[in-house]
């Protein structure tokens, strides 16, 4: 599937979403803190899922900034790869974490401290990246 396929299927659509950027960044920050607490408790699968939620909301903020709304996690990252091609490597890593989250949540995969820590650190990095791109602190 491509960004244009997502548009054609209505999984990404133009929308007046710029007013939702701040809310999405705040949700990303909230999920990031929660993921850290779950890592400390040894809840590794939960940590990864929640850290992905942080990434997802930071990614949505980037999409909202460009005037789009998503209806698919996969299409979100396809759209961002098209809208922010200069950040391909980072966005592809975020999309791989999307797949990992899917496997944890729906296929019964398990995690460990190392994997959960990696996803949490990436979520922090992704949040900094998104805020910098959006001119936020």
Buried (B, 14 or more C-beta within 10 A) or exposed (E): EEBEEBBEEEBBBEEEBEEBBEEBBEBBBBBBEBBBEBBEEEBBBBBBBBBBBBBBBBBBBBBBBBEBBBEBBBBBBBBBBBBBEEBEEBBEBBBEBBEBBBBBEEEEBEBEEEBBBBBBEBBBBBBEBBBEBBEEE
